[in-house]
């Protein structure tokens, strides 16, 4: 009976240990939270970022969810500033329709995290890269507490998605551009 209790105890302990999710470390995400604006002549481009989590079966990535807005000559061209979730269970559902930007600087080790930059996955609602799956390759660089560099790199994103996949045609590898500015300095609103 004593052996049975020990085995049962070990089973419960190991089940609890393996059930815990690994949280990938990040740094300085709070500095990116808020609304950021780029304005040149009659063009106004904004992104709004808030902290959120992407949860998988065995891991949790902390990061930033976002939306975007673009107006030209006083006419709203893009407006994806809706309510943002706080968590997305990647293992149970596809990307929620109200996430248009996912950004994070998570890594396997805290010492590898650059607090002054986050990688960006962008879901362009007009261009629909890769059938709406979004595109990687972008980044946000923190220049100061009130200034960022927003950069989307379509060629890198295409390479990230298609490298080594012979089933993807040359037409699917061609850049289609973005519906918003892709390389600008933005100021915190």
C-alpha positions, 0 to 999 in steps of 0.5 A: 500500500505504501508503494502504491501511495508513493507511485500515485504521489509521483504521478500527480507531481509529474503531471503537474510539472508537465502541465505547466506552460513555458513562458518565453521571456520578453523585455520592455513591452510596456514601452510600446503600449499606446497609440503611435502616429505618423503624419505627412501632409494629408496622410495620417497613419496610426497604430494602437498597441496593447499587451496580450498573450499568445498561448499554445499547448506548452508555451505562452508568448507575451507580446503586443496586439494591435490595430491600425488606421489610415486616412488620406486627404481627410478620408478614412481608408483603413480603420481597424481600431476595434476592441483587442483581446488580452489572450489568444489560445493558439492551440484551440482557435485560429487568429481572432478577427480583431488582431491586425498586428502581433509584435513581440521580442520573446526569446528562449533566454532573457539575455537574448532579448533586445528591449529596443525592438519587437518583431511584427506579424502584420495582417493587412486587411486589404492586401491579405498576404498569404490568403489572410494569414498575415506576413512576418518580416517587420519590426518596430524599433524603439528610438525613444520613449515617444518615438518608434521606427515602424518597418514592414519588410515584405521580401523577408516576410515572403522568404520566411513563409516560402523558403524551402516550400517547392509547392509555392508558385513564383506568382505566390512569391511576388510582392503585392505591397501594403495598404499602409505606410511600411517604413516610417517614424511614428510619435506617441500620441 
